[in-house]
């Protein structure tokens, strides 16, 4: 009996322990489940930086500080000379159709306003072909208003050009009957062409049409006598071309969400676009289907006369020449070499990253806080931005007519070597998922199918995504381009961002890497990129720091400005405060300023800057931690107040290390 009672007590004790253990586990599970949420980069940012919110001590001046050499430069695009207002009794109307993506549209509109001023004509609001209602966009918007604020655009330029929303009724019918002459100017068209060829026809017919496909219609470098037209370009690009309110609000909200963590962030634009990759012959830097897609587009460009080279070129030689983009993996290694910690917030800009998420894997492994617009905005916010759209049929895969086994075997035997991957033999079926992808046409045809209705709508949506990325990139604490100044005749997204950052805040941290020099450095350590030698890291730091200051500034003026004025709108659209030391001026062989040459700022700008300096004086950090690019090089004669003008020959090879 005693033994049985002991067993009962032991059993009760074990049962009580089990119940207690179960309760403990249930309570732990309850509290743990409350923290189980779907992963998002913002949640990761909160975990990474939660303890640092509100602290500024972690900001390293060497990584995030302004470039001291450019702190005296201020935006100033106002007219300098006698500048008469436009007259309604002018030479006629100019209407235009603008083709291309975000960067081509922005550059083209600036040139159109400048041409209208040059010809003393009234400009009709340009028609953006990517956002016509026939492309399936919301009925709330017209082509121009889908991206930009029409009222702001017209009101901001009242003292420059008369702008109307449409042609007068008596001229619309004549336009439909093609009674007015149309021109297709190139991006390098000179002002003389418009004065001698276009103006007489404008005066005779009262209306002309322009069709823009190259991202512009006026050469970038204009004579000194036309400097007011250059400043007009700046007023259009940086003041008149404001995005519609919904885009502006969401873009500013994205910046606020990035800054809410109390840490600076860097914007990075890869520049991996199929069009430019095909133009430069960078197909071999990718793999499999992406290589074939680039080569197919390059073949199209050769047939159209855009590319005058062979179809197959050595992409690795092109990369060594600086003609191919820095891959995201290489950018990650450069940023780590500069000293950016793994928890740095990097905003990925660009509506198109050719190669998809696969090419971003190495960069994401090095910097876990790599975010984009989808990380910062909800799907509802995107839907509200797009507006109500009519439903379109889904792009369902339509299988081709079935072929007999005999036909398949004959095709396989006759195929021979081809530049694209061969389809599998007939006894191995092609599964449906291999055909339904956006690249599925490669397995069935040598001809890329025409864009579907959904494809056209997605192209219009890309304008909105690029606009959001543009706002964030301009406001970023630092900007790193993966493929700027690519040597083509087209404007590129990164160069436009760099130009606006230079105009609004010249001292902001904008890297201007030399891809050719970096390719040489990478070739030295290509086999051991993740564990480079100390000397290699020092060389990378030295080059990137020099790209921030006068060396990168001069190189950008030398090579980028002749292609796109908006990529480097100085000295025409800036001024220098009188209290600043006048730099050594540098001129090119053509006589234009590569560095220096800015006018002195008017008193109202200098007083505003002095007031801002007094307000922020209490929050300044110790300047003793100064990097090697903060100081201007002294002139040989020591007279830095008066400055020295040097002449640089563009035919000479520009070495940023000289």
C-alpha positions in Angstrom: 0.0 0.0 0.0 2.8 2.4 0.9 4.5 1.6 -2.4 1.4 2.2 -4.4 0.7 5.6 -2.6 4.3 6.7 -3.4 3.8 5.8 -7.1 0.6 8.0 -7.1 2.4 10.9 -5.6 5.3 10.6 -8.1 2.8 10.4 -10.9 1.0 13.5 -9.7 4.3 15.3 -9.3 5.3 14.4 -12.9 1.8 15.4 -14.1 2.1 18.8 -12.4 5.6 19.4 -13.9 4.2 18.5 -17.3 1.3 21.0 -16.9 3.6 23.7 -15.7 6.0 23.1 -18.6 3.1 23.2 -21.1 1.9 26.5 -19.7 5.4 28.0 -19.9 5.8 26.9 -23.5 2.4 28.2 -24.4 3.1 31.6 -22.9 6.5 31.8 -24.7 4.8 30.8 -27.9 2.2 33.5 -27.4 4.7 36.3 -26.9 6.9 35.0 -29.7 4.1 34.8 -32.2 3.3 38.5 -31.6 6.7 39.4 -33.1 6.4 37.0 -36.0 5.6 39.3 -39.0 6.4 39.1 -42.6 10.0 40.2 -43.3 10.5 43.7 -44.8 13.6 45.8 -45.2 12.1 48.5 -43.1 11.7 46.1 -40.2 15.3 45.1 -40.6 16.3 48.8 -40.6 14.4 49.3 -37.4 16.3 46.4 -35.8 19.6 47.6 -37.2 19.3 51.3 -36.3 16.7 51.4 -33.6 19.3 52.1 -30.9 20.9 54.9 -33.0 17.8 56.9 -34.0 18.2 60.5 -33.2 22.0 60.3 -32.9 24.3 62.1 -35.3 27.6 61.0 -33.9 27.7 58.0 -36.2 27.9 60.2 -39.2 31.4 60.0 -40.5 32.5 63.1 -42.3 34.8 61.1 -44.5 31.8 59.1 -45.8 28.9 61.6 -45.7 30.3 65.1 -45.4 30.0 67.8 -48.0 32.8 68.6 -50.4 34.3 71.8 -49.0 35.7 73.0 -52.4 32.1 73.5 -53.7 30.4 75.0 -50.7 30.6 78.5 -52.2 28.6 77.5 -55.3 24.9 78.5 -55.3 22.2 77.8 -57.8 21.5 80.9 -59.9 19.7 80.5 -63.2 18.1 83.9 -63.4 18.7 86.0 -66.6 21.8 88.2 -66.3 21.2 90.7 -69.1 18.3 92.5 -70.7 15.8 89.7 -71.2 12.5 90.8 -72.9 9.3 89.0 -72.2 7.7 86.9 -75.0 5.2 88.6 -77.2 1.9 87.0 -78.2 2.4 88.3 -81.8 5.1 85.9 -82.5 6.2 83.7 -85.4 3.7 80.8 -84.8 3.2 77.6 -83.0 5.5 74.6 -82.4 4.0 71.2 -81.4 6.1 68.1 -80.7 5.9 64.4 -80.2 8.5 63.1 -77.7 9.6 59.4 -77.8 11.7 57.5 -75.3 11.9 56.9 -71.6 12.1 59.2 -68.6 15.6 60.7 -69.3 14.9 61.3 -73.0 11.6 63.0 -72.2 13.1 65.3 -69.6 16.0 66.4 -71.9 13.7 66.8 -74.9 11.3 69.1 -73.1 14.1 71.4 -72.0 15.3 71.7 -75.6 11.8 72.3 -76.9 11.3 75.3 -74.7 14.8 76.6 -75.6 14.0 76.3 -79.4 10.6 78.1 -78.9 12.4 81.0 -77.3 15.1 81.0 -80.0 12.4 81.1 -82.8 10.0 83.4 -80.9 7.2 80.9 -81.1 4.4 79.6 -78.9 5.0 76.1 -77.6 2.1 73.6 -77.5 2.4 71.2 -74.5 4.5 68.4 -75.8 2.9 65.0 -76.4 4.7 62.2 -74.5 4.2 59.1 -76.6 5.0 56.7 -73.7 2.0 57.9 -71.8 -0.7 58.4 -74.4 -4.2 57.1 -73.4 -3.8 54.5 -76.2 -1.1 52.9 -74.0 -3.8 52.1 -71.4 -3.1 54.8 -68.8 -5.7 56.2 -66.5 -8.4 58.4 -68.0 -7.6 61.1 -65.4 -4.4 62.1 -67.2 -3.3 63.3 -70.6 0.2 62.4 -71.9 2.1 65.3 -70.3 0.1 65.5 -67.1 0.7 61.8 -66.5 4.2 62.7 -65.4 4.4 66.5 -64.9 2.4 69.4 -63.5 1.0 71.2 -66.5 -0.1 74.4 -64.7 3.2 74.7 -62.9 5.0 74.2 -66.2 3.1 77.0 -68.0 3.1 79.4 -65.1 6.8 79.1 -64.4 7.8 80.0 -67.9 5.5 83.0 -68.6 8.5 85.3 -68.8 10.3 83.0 -71.1 7.9 81.4 -73.6 4.2 81.4 -74.2 2.9 77.9 -73.7 -0.6 76.6 -74.6 -2.3 73.3 -74.0 -3.4 72.8 -77.6 -3.5 74.4 -81.0 -6.3 76.8 -81.8 -9.4 75.1 -83.2 -8.9 76.5 -86.7 -5.4 74.8 -86.9 -6.3 71.4 -85.4 -8.0 70.2 -88.6 -5.1 71.3 -90.7 -2.7 69.4 -88.5 -4.8 66.2 -88.9 -4.5 66.6 -92.7 -0.7 66.9 -92.4 -0.7 70.4 -93.9 2.2 71.6 -91.7 5.8 70.8 -92.2 7.4 68.4 -89.6 11.1 68.0 -88.7 13.0 65.2 -87.0 16.0 67.0 -85.6 18.9 65.2 -84.0 20.2 65.7 -80.5 23.2 67.6 -81.9 21.3 70.0 -84.1 22.8 73.5 -84.1 20.9 76.8 -83.5 21.8 77.9 -87.1 19.8 75.0 -88.5 16.6 76.3 -86.8 17.3 79.9 -87.8 18.1 79.2 -91.4 15.9 76.1 -92.2 13.0 76.0 -89.7 12.2 79.6 -89.0 11.3 80.5 -92.7 8.9 77.7 -92.8 7.4 78.6 -89.4 6.8 82.2 -90.6 5.2 80.9 -93.8 2.9 78.2 -92.3 2.5 79.5 -88.8 2.8 76.0 -87.4 5.6 73.4 -87.5 5.9 70.0 -85.9 8.9 68.4 -84.3 9.4 64.6 -83.7 12.1 63.9 -81.1 13.5 60.4 -80.7 17.1 61.0 -79.5 16.4 62.7 -76.2 16.9 66.2 -77.4 16.9 68.5 -80.4 19.6 71.1 -79.7 23.3 70.7 -79.2 24.6 70.8 -75.7 27.3 73.4 -76.0 26.1 76.8 -77.3 28.1 79.9 -78.1 28.8 82.3 -75.2 26.4 84.8 -76.8 23.6 82.2 -76.1 24.3 81.8 -72.4 20.8 83.0 -71.6 19.4 80.0 -73.5 21.5 77.7 -71.4 20.1 79.3 -68.2 16.6 78.9 -69.7 17.4 75.2 -69.9 18.2 75.2 -66.2 15.0 77.0 -65.3 13.0 74.5 -67.3 14.7 71.4 -65.9 15.1 72.5 -62.2 12.1 74.7 -61.7 9.4 74.4 -64.3 9.4 70.6 -64.7 7.8 69.7 -61.5 6.2 66.3 -61.2 2.4 66.1 -60.7 1.4 66.5 -57.0 0.8 62.8 -56.4 4.3 61.9 -57.5 5.9 64.7 -55.5 4.1 63.8 -52.3 4.9 60.1 -52.5 8.5 60.8 -53.5 9.0 63.2 -50.5 7.3 60.6 -48.3 9.8 58.0 -49.4 12.7 60.3 -48.5 11.1 61.0 -45.1 10.8 57.2 -44.5 14.4 56.7 -45.3 15.5 59.6 -43.0 13.2 58.4 -40.2 16.0 56.0 -39.1 18.3 58.9 -38.2 21.0 57.6 -40.6 22.3 59.0 -44.0 21.5 56.9 -47.0 23.2 56.4 -50.4 21.3 56.2 -53.7 22.7 53.9 -56.4 21.6 53.7 -60.0 23.0 50.5 -61.7 22.3 51.8 -65.3 21.7 48.2 -66.5 19.4 49.0 -69.4 19.1 46.7 -72.4 19.3 49.5 -74.9 22.6 50.9 -73.7 24.1 47.5 -73.0 23.3 46.5 -76.6 24.7 49.8 -78.0 28.1 49.2 -76.3 28.3 45.5 -76.8 28.3 44.3 -73.2 26.4 41.1 -73.8 29.1 38.7 -72.5 29.0 40.3 -69.0 25.7 38.4 -68.6 24.6 34.8 -69.0 22.2 32.6 -70.8 19.0 34.3 -72.1 20.1 37.8 -71.1 23.1 37.6 -73.4 20.8 36.6 -76.3 18.3 39.4 -75.6 21.2 42.0 -75.7 22.5 40.5 -78.9 19.1 40.5 -80.5 18.6 44.2 -79.7 22.2 45.0 -81.0 21.4 43.3 -84.3 18.3 45.5 -84.6 20.4 48.6 -83.9 22.9 47.5 -86.6 20.0 47.1 -89.2 18.6 50.6 -88.2 22.0 52.2 -88.6 22.3 53.2 -84.9 25.3 50.9 -84.4 28.1 50.8 -87.1 30.0 47.9 -85.7 30.1 44.1 -85.7 27.4 42.1 -83.9 29.8 40.2 -81.8 32.5 42.1 -79.9 34.7 41.3 -76.9 32.7 42.6 -74.0 35.6 42.3 -71.7 37.7 44.6 -73.8 34.7 47.0 -73.8 34.6 46.9 -70.0 38.4 47.5 -69.8 37.8 50.6 -72.0 35.1 51.9 -69.6 32.3 51.4 -72.1 30.4 48.9 -70.0 28.7 49.5 -66.6 30.1 48.7 -63.2 28.3 45.6 -62.1 26.5 45.7 -58.7 29.0 43.3 -57.3 31.9 45.7 -58.2 30.0 48.7 -56.8 29.6 46.8 -53.5 33.3 46.1 -53.3 34.1 49.8 -54.1 31.8 51.0 -51.3 33.2 48.5 -48.8 36.7 49.7 -49.8 35.6 53.3 -49.1 34.6 52.2 -45.6 30.8 52.1 -45.8 29.7 49.6 -43.2 27.5 46.6 -44.1 24.5 48.2 -42.4 24.6 51.2 -44.7 21.2 52.1 -46.2 21.4 51.9 -50.0 18.5 52.9 -52.2 18.4 51.1 -55.5 17.1 53.5 -58.2 15.9 52.7 -61.7 12.8 51.2 -63.1 14.8 48.7 -65.1 17.7 46.6 -63.9 18.5 44.2 -66.7 19.5 40.8 -65.3 16.9 41.0 -62.5 17.5 40.2 -58.9 20.2 37.7 -59.8 22.8 40.4 -60.6 21.9 42.2 -57.3 22.6 39.1 -55.1 26.3 39.9 -54.4 25.5 43.5 -53.6 22.7 42.5 -51.2 25.0 40.0 -49.5 27.5 42.9 -48.8 24.8 45.4 -47.8 21.8 43.9 -46.2 19.9 47.2 -46.1 19.5 47.5 -49.9 16.0 48.9 -50.4 13.9 50.2 -53.3 10.6 51.8 -53.9 8.7 48.5 -53.2 10.3 48.4 -49.8 9.1 51.9 -48.9 5.7 52.1 -50.4 2.6 49.9 -50.2 0.7 48.5 -53.2 -2.2 50.8 -52.4 0.1 53.9 -52.6 1.3 52.7 -56.0 -2.3 52.1 -57.2 -3.4 55.6 -56.0 -0.4 57.0 -58.0 -1.3 55.2 -61.2 -5.0 56.1 -61.0 -8.0 54.1 -62.1 -7.3 52.0 -65.2 -9.4 49.8 -67.4 -8.8 46.1 -67.1 -6.7 44.5 -69.9 -6.7 40.9 -70.9 -3.8 39.0 -69.4 -0.9 38.0 -71.7 -1.8 34.3 -71.9 0.7 32.1 -73.7 -0.6 31.0 -77.1 1.2 27.8 -78.1 2.2 27.6 -81.8 0.7 25.0 -84.1 1.8 21.5 -83.2 4.5 20.1 -85.5 4.9 16.4 -86.4 7.7 14.3 -85.0 9.2 14.2 -88.5 9.3 18.0 -88.8 10.9 18.4 -85.4 13.6 15.9 -86.1 14.4 17.6 -89.5 14.6 21.0 -87.8 16.9 19.6 -85.1 19.3 18.0 -87.6 19.4 21.1 -89.8 19.8 23.5 -86.9 23.6 23.5 -86.7 25.5 26.0 -84.6 23.6 29.2 -83.7 24.3 32.3 -81.6 21.3 31.4 -79.4 20.7 28.3 -77.3 19.3 25.4 -79.3 15.9 24.1 -78.3 16.0 20.7 -76.7 15.5 17.6 -78.9 12.0 16.4 -79.6 12.0 13.5 -77.1 12.5 16.0 -74.3 9.3 18.2 -74.1 9.4 21.9 -73.6 7.4 22.6 -70.5 4.8 25.4 -70.3 6.7 27.4 -67.6 9.7 27.6 -70.0 7.5 29.4 -72.6 5.4 31.7 -70.4 8.3 34.0 -69.3 8.9 37.4 -70.7 11.8 35.8 -72.7 9.9 32.8 -73.8 9.8 33.9 -77.5 13.5 33.0 -77.8 12.7 29.3 -77.6 10.1 29.5 -80.4 11.1 32.3 -82.8 14.0 34.5 -84.1 11.7 37.5 -84.0 10.7 39.4 -80.8 7.0 39.8 -80.6 5.3 43.2 -80.7 4.6 44.7 -77.3 1.2 43.6 -75.9 -1.3 46.1 -74.4 0.0 45.2 -70.9 3.6 45.8 -72.0 2.7 49.3 -73.2 1.0 50.0 -69.9 4.0 48.8 -68.0 6.2 51.1 -70.0 4.0 54.0 -69.0 4.3 52.9 -65.3 8.0 53.0 -65.6 7.9 56.7 -66.1 6.3 57.0 -62.6 8.8 54.6 -61.0 11.7 56.6 -62.5 10.2 59.9 -61.3 10.0 58.5 -57.7 13.6 57.3 -57.9 14.7 60.6 -59.3 13.3 62.5 -56.3 15.0 60.1 -53.9 18.3 60.2 -55.8 18.5 64.0 -55.8 17.8 64.2 -52.1 20.2 61.4 -51.1 23.1 62.1 -48.8 25.4 60.4 -51.4 24.9 59.2 -55.0 26.9 56.6 -56.9 26.2 56.0 -60.6 26.8 52.6 -62.1 26.8 53.8 -65.7 26.9 57.5 -66.3 28.5 59.4 -69.2 28.4 56.1 -71.2 29.7 57.7 -74.4 26.4 57.3 -76.4 24.6 60.3 -77.8 21.6 59.7 -75.4 21.0 61.3 -72.0 21.1 58.9 -69.1 19.3 58.8 -65.8 22.4 59.0 -63.6 23.8 62.0 -65.4 20.6 64.0 -65.0 20.6 63.2 -61.3 24.2 64.3 -61.0 23.4 67.5 -62.9 20.5 68.5 -60.6 22.5 67.6 -57.5 25.3 69.8 -58.8 22.9 72.7 -59.5 20.9 72.5 -56.2 23.7 71.6 -53.9 27.1 71.5 -55.5 28.8 70.4 -52.3 26.6 67.3 -51.9 28.5 64.0 -52.1 28.2 62.8 -55.7 30.7 60.2 -56.9 32.0 60.5 -60.5 33.9 57.3 -61.0 36.2 56.7 -64.0 35.1 53.2 -65.2 38.3 52.7 -67.3 40.6 53.4 -64.3 38.5 51.2 -62.1 38.5 48.4 -64.6 42.3 48.5 -64.5 42.2 48.3 -60.7 39.7 45.4 -60.8 41.9 43.5 -63.3 44.7 43.6 -60.8 42.6 41.8 -58.1 40.0 40.1 -60.3 40.8 36.6 -58.8 40.7 37.9 -55.2 38.2 40.7 -55.2 36.7 40.0 -51.8 40.2 40.0 -50.1 42.1 42.8 -51.9 45.5 43.9 -50.7 45.8 47.1 -48.7 47.5 49.0 -51.5 44.5 48.2 -53.8 42.1 49.6 -51.2 44.1 52.7 -50.8 44.1 53.2 -54.6 40.3 52.9 -54.7 39.8 55.3 -51.9 42.1 57.8 -53.5 40.4 57.7 -56.9 36.8 57.9 -55.5 37.8 60.8 -53.2 39.3 62.6 -56.1 36.1 61.9 -58.2 34.2 64.0 -55.6 36.3 67.1 -55.9 37.8 69.2 -58.7 39.2 66.3 -60.6 35.9 64.6 -61.0 34.2 67.9 -61.6 36.6 68.8 -64.5 36.3 65.3 -66.0 32.5 65.5 -65.9 32.6 68.9 -67.6 35.0 67.6 -70.2 33.2 64.4 -71.3 29.6 64.6 -70.1 28.6 68.2 -70.8 29.2 68.0 -74.6 26.6 65.2 -74.6 24.1 66.7 -72.2 24.1 70.2 -70.8 21.8 69.2 -67.9 24.4 66.8 -66.7 26.8 69.6 -65.9 25.0 73.0 -65.9 27.9 75.0 -64.6 29.2 77.7 -64.7 26.2 79.2 -66.6 23.6 78.3 -63.9 25.5 79.0 -60.8 27.2 81.8 -58.8 30.0 82.0 -56.2 29.8 83.8 -53.0 32.1 86.8 -52.7 33.6 85.6 -49.4 34.9 82.4 -51.0 38.4 82.0 -52.4 38.4 82.3 -56.2 39.6 79.0 -57.6 42.1 78.5 -60.3 40.1 78.7 -63.5 40.5 76.0 -66.1 39.5 76.4 -69.8 39.3 73.9 -72.6 40.8 74.3 -76.0 37.5 75.7 -77.3 37.6 78.5 -74.7 34.8 77.3 -72.5 35.3 77.0 -68.7 35.9 73.5 -67.4 36.3 74.8 -63.8 35.5 78.2 -62.4 34.1 81.1 -64.3 31.0 81.6 -62.2 29.6 85.0 -61.6 29.5 86.5 -58.2 26.3 85.9 -56.4 23.8 88.8 -55.9 23.5 90.2 -52.4 20.1 88.5 -51.7 21.7 85.1 -52.2 24.7 85.9 -50.1 22.5 87.3 -47.3 20.4 84.2 -47.3 23.4 81.9 -47.1 24.9 83.9 -44.2 21.6 83.6 -42.3 21.6 79.9 -42.9 25.2 79.6 -41.8 24.4 81.4 -38.5 21.4 79.1 -37.8 23.5 76.0 -38.3 26.6 77.2 -36.6 25.7 75.6 -33.3 25.3 72.2 -34.8 28.6 72.1 -36.7 31.0 69.3 -36.0 34.7 69.6 -35.5 36.3 70.3 -38.8 39.6 68.8 -37.6 38.6 65.4 -39.2 39.1 66.6 -42.7 39.7 64.3 -45.6 42.2 64.8 -48.4 39.7 66.2 -50.8 38.5 69.1 -48.6 41.1 71.6 -49.6 41.7 73.3 -53.0 45.1 73.0 -54.5 47.1 76.1 -54.1 48.2 78.1 -57.2 51.8 78.1 -58.1 52.2 81.8 -57.4 50.3 81.6 -54.2 47.8 84.3 -55.2 44.6 82.3 -54.8 42.4 85.4 -54.4 42.8 86.5 -58.0 42.8 83.0 -59.4 44.6 81.6 -62.4 43.2 80.6 -65.8 44.7 77.4 -67.3 43.9 76.0 -70.7 43.2 72.3 -71.2 43.3 70.6 -74.5 40.4 68.2 -74.9 42.5 66.1 -77.4 44.9 65.3 -74.6 44.0 62.3 -72.5 42.6 63.4 -69.2 44.2 61.7 -66.3 42.4 62.3 -63.0 45.6 61.5 -61.1 47.6 64.3 -62.7 
